[in-house]
Amino acid sequence: MHVRSATIADVAALSAFGRRVFGETFAPENNPDNLRAYLDSAYVEARQEDELRDPRIDTLLLEAEDSLIAFAQLREGEAGSGVTGDRPIELWRFYVDFAWHGRGVAQTLMGEVEAAARARGASTLWLGVWERNVRAQAFYRKQGFTVVGSQIFVLGSDAQRDLIMAKGL
């Protein structure tokens, strides 16, 4: 396994991977029309290209056997409710292919995320996680995150509650 920063050449792979993993993760508990609307806005290649060109966003890819198996995005911007610390940075996206769950991939990627956040001068790492995504919450707790607030995440036309979790770096 190795981690690298994404480039414009990764747009198609990143778009397809994000769409697939997000869909697999959240399809069972969401309205298909709302899920499709979200995927059609968040994971089209033009949107991914814009994100890769945005200097406020770092996109890290984790690959194995010449295949993308996980990715994460850090995003500078306004901190969520309850987040404290100098220069907080958001762990905006963190996705691991289901076939690689339980193999240490998420821990490896999280280590790289934390190093990238520190390199940007952040002292706090924060994220939003769906209140019904218990598995992800458990992983983030094991990584030292605690719940500090909540926010609304809109999936299509469905306003959902995300927990905001944060940790000091």
C-alpha positions as CSV (number, residue, x, y, z in Angstrom):
1,M,0.0,0.0,0.0
2,H,1.1,3.5,-0.7
3,V,-0.4,7.0,-0.2
4,R,0.0,9.8,-2.7
5,S,-1.6,13.2,-3.5
6,A,-4.2,13.1,-6.2
7,T,-3.6,14.8,-9.5
8,I,-5.8,15.9,-12.3
9,A,-5.1,12.6,-14.0
10,D,-7.0,10.9,-11.2
11,V,-10.3,12.7,-11.8
12,A,-12.1,9.8,-13.5
13,A,-10.9,7.2,-11.0
14,L,-11.7,9.4,-8.0
15,S,-15.2,10.3,-9.3
16,A,-16.1,6.7,-9.9
17,F,-14.6,5.5,-6.6
18,G,-16.3,8.1,-4.5
19,R,-19.7,7.6,-6.3
20,R,-19.5,3.8,-5.8
21,V,-18.3,3.7,-2.2
22,F,-20.7,6.5,-1.0
23,G,-23.5,4.8,-2.8
24,E,-22.7,1.3,-1.3
25,T,-22.4,2.8,2.1
26,F,-25.6,4.9,2.2
27,A,-28.0,3.3,-0.3
28,P,-29.6,0.9,2.2
29,E,-30.9,3.7,4.5
30,N,-31.7,6.4,2.0
31,N,-34.3,7.3,-0.6
32,P,-32.8,6.3,-4.0
33,D,-33.8,9.6,-5.6
34,N,-32.1,11.6,-2.9
35,L,-29.0,9.5,-3.1
36,R,-28.9,9.8,-6.9
37,A,-29.3,13.6,-6.7
38,Y,-26.4,13.8,-4.3
39,L,-24.1,11.5,-6.3
40,D,-24.9,13.3,-9.5
41,S,-23.8,16.6,-8.0
42,A,-20.9,15.5,-5.7
43,Y,-19.2,12.8,-7.8
44,V,-19.2,14.1,-11.4
45,E,-15.8,14.5,-13.0
46,A,-16.2,18.3,-13.4
47,R,-16.8,18.7,-9.6
48,Q,-13.9,16.4,-8.8
49,E,-11.6,18.4,-11.1
50,D,-12.7,21.6,-9.4
51,E,-11.9,20.1,-6.0
52,L,-8.5,18.9,-7.1
53,R,-7.6,22.4,-8.4
54,D,-8.9,24.1,-5.1
55,P,-5.8,25.1,-3.0
56,R,-7.9,24.7,0.2
57,I,-8.4,21.0,-0.5
58,D,-5.8,18.1,-0.2
59,T,-6.9,14.8,-1.7
60,L,-4.9,11.7,-0.6
61,L,-5.2,8.4,-2.4
62,L,-4.3,5.1,-0.9
63,E,-3.5,2.5,-3.5
64,A,-2.6,-1.2,-3.5
65,E,-1.9,-3.5,-6.4
66,D,-2.2,-0.5,-8.7
67,S,-5.8,0.1,-7.6
68,L,-7.4,2.9,-5.6
69,I,-8.6,1.4,-2.4
70,A,-9.3,4.5,-0.2
71,F,-9.2,8.2,-0.3
72,A,-9.4,11.2,2.0
73,Q,-9.9,14.9,1.5
74,L,-8.9,17.7,3.9
75,R,-10.6,21.0,3.5
76,E,-9.7,24.4,5.0
77,G,-12.6,26.7,5.8
78,E,-15.0,27.5,8.5
79,A,-15.0,25.1,11.4
80,G,-18.2,23.2,12.5
81,S,-20.2,23.9,15.6
82,G,-18.2,23.2,18.8
83,V,-14.8,22.9,17.0
84,T,-12.0,24.7,18.9
85,G,-8.3,25.2,18.4
86,D,-6.1,27.2,16.2
87,R,-6.5,26.6,12.5
88,P,-8.9,23.7,12.5
89,I,-9.1,21.7,9.3
90,E,-11.9,19.5,8.2
91,L,-11.6,15.8,7.3
92,W,-14.2,16.3,4.6
93,R,-14.2,12.8,3.1
94,F,-12.8,9.5,4.2
95,Y,-13.7,6.5,2.2
96,V,-12.3,2.9,2.2
97,D,-13.4,0.2,-0.3
98,F,-15.5,-2.4,1.5
99,A,-13.2,-5.2,0.3
100,W,-10.4,-3.6,2.3
101,H,-12.2,-3.1,5.6
102,G,-10.5,-4.7,8.6
103,R,-7.1,-4.7,7.0
104,G,-5.5,-1.6,8.5
105,V,-6.2,0.6,5.5
106,A,-8.2,3.2,7.4
107,Q,-5.6,3.5,10.1
108,T,-2.9,3.9,7.5
109,L,-4.8,6.6,5.7
110,M,-5.7,8.4,9.0
111,G,-2.0,8.6,9.8
112,E,-1.4,10.3,6.5
113,V,-4.4,12.6,6.9
114,E,-3.1,13.8,10.3
115,A,0.4,14.4,8.8
116,A,-1.1,16.4,6.0
117,A,-3.2,18.4,8.5
118,R,-0.2,19.2,10.6
119,A,1.7,20.2,7.4
120,R,-1.0,22.8,6.8
121,G,-0.4,24.1,10.3
122,A,-3.7,22.7,11.8
123,S,-3.9,22.0,15.5
124,T,-7.4,20.5,15.3
125,L,-8.9,17.9,12.9
126,W,-12.7,17.7,12.7
127,L,-15.3,15.9,10.7
128,G,-19.0,15.4,10.2
129,V,-20.4,11.9,10.4
130,W,-24.0,10.8,9.9
131,E,-25.6,10.1,13.2
132,R,-26.8,6.7,11.9
133,N,-23.3,5.6,10.7
134,V,-22.3,3.8,13.9
135,R,-19.4,1.9,12.4
136,A,-17.7,5.1,11.2
137,Q,-18.3,6.8,14.6
138,A,-16.7,3.8,16.4
139,F,-13.6,4.1,14.1
140,Y,-13.3,7.8,14.7
141,R,-13.6,7.3,18.5
142,K,-10.7,4.8,18.3
143,Q,-8.7,7.4,16.5
144,G,-9.2,9.9,19.3
145,F,-12.1,11.9,18.0
146,T,-14.9,13.1,20.4
147,V,-18.4,14.5,19.6
148,V,-18.4,18.3,19.9
149,G,-21.5,19.4,18.1
150,S,-23.8,18.6,15.2
151,Q,-24.6,20.0,11.7
152,I,-27.1,19.4,8.9
153,F,-26.0,17.5,5.8
154,V,-28.3,17.6,2.8
155,L,-28.7,14.4,0.8
156,G,-30.8,15.4,-2.2
157,S,-33.8,17.0,-0.5
158,D,-33.3,15.2,2.8
159,A,-31.8,17.2,5.6
160,Q,-29.9,14.7,7.8
161,R,-28.1,15.2,11.1
162,D,-24.3,14.7,11.2
163,L,-22.3,14.6,14.5
164,I,-19.3,16.8,14.5
165,M,-16.3,15.0,15.9
166,A,-12.9,16.6,16.6
167,K,-9.4,15.8,18.0
168,G,-6.3,17.8,18.8
169,L,-3.2,17.2,16.7
